[in-house]
Amino acid sequence: MAAWMGTLVYDFILISWGFAMGMVRMNSGLATVDIDIPCPHKDRSIPLVFFGSGLLLLGAFCGCLAIATPVGMVLGLPGAQTSFVEVSQVVMAFILYVALMVVFSVLGIGSIRARRWVRSIMMSIGWIWLLVGILTLPALVPGIYQMLVERSSPIPDTSVTGLLILIAIFVAPFASILIVVPALFIWFYSRPTVKKTCEDRNPLTSWSDRCPTRVVALAVGLVVVVLALLPQLADPVVPAFGLMMTGWLALVVILFVQAILLILAFWLIQLKPAGWWCTMAVLILVVMDILVMLLAGEPGSKLAYDWRLWFLAPVSVLLILYTAVIRKSFGVSMNKMLQVE
């Protein structure tokens, strides 16, 4: 138990270190621009405060979930014996919600203060959020349809039109969260007037001015994977080239992968060519691992029909293509870029 708690502390310190290093880079500037000229564009400070307040509300919601997760387990099972896996799942969910609370809170404060780096990060999160929503929303429809059919089977007068209306009603909240919200983030933070407002209110050159948004999106995607791996620490299972690692070995592998992905994210933001090459190598290894598992599994086995593998395979290939497209962004070193500026 003590060793398991030690791994949780290590993972929490690792995530906290990543956020701290990110904030140091966000608030550092290597050059200043002392220009005080009236801006002809429309000021977007009030909308920035509005969207920043929305991000703070998301952070507060994640904080409420972090509190409700352990409280719900205690209140829902009074006097009941909970297994080690159940407790670990609650702990990992708590850490995940706390991490999301910190991320949304930092982004909300940055938006209210019109920081330059908020645009790049929010556009990256928006696109990742939107793509996940586009891929996830169609998968929810069959489950909702099956649930409604089972619930309405005792009622003989249930029509197809009624079921479709009910499906639309149930899908609408998910569509709003998965599609509408990220689309609003992309639309707002990509506007030129928002960029100009952030530049006028913060004349210091930010790291986001030197790092293209398409590179920031890949770095943010790696951080998202790190957060997505947190629930896996509760009951670690790592498939690797046809082998299934479980227990402490799988736990160490997941922690190691999280640390590597955080390092690669910082290297990408710094436009280090090594970050690009290592990220490409990791993606290629993931695709090879998935192909080996799919080919090694028997036609009737659960592995052959595991939707996660069939989902990750094309996504990983698309990520490889995307990483190859942004290769030209790493052709110029940071020193040369600063000399040009």
Secondary structure, DSSP 4 states (H G I P E B T S, - for coil): -HHHHHHHHHHHHHHHHHHHHHHHHHT--S----------SPP-HHHHHHHHHHHHHHHHHHHHHHHHHHHHHHHHSTT----HHHHHHHHHHHHHHHHHHHHHHHHHHHHHTT-HHHHHHHHHHHHHHHHHHHHHHHHHHHHHHHHHHHHHTT-TT--HHHHHHHHHHHHHHHHIIIIIHHHHHHHHHT-HHHHHHHHHH--SPPHHHHS-HHHHHHHHHHHHHHHHTGGGGTS-EEEETTEEEEHHHHHHHHHHHHHHHHHHHHHHHTT-HHHHHHHHHHHHHHHHHHHHHHHHS-TTSTGGG-HHHHHHHHHHHHHHHHHHHGGGGGSS-HHHHHHH-
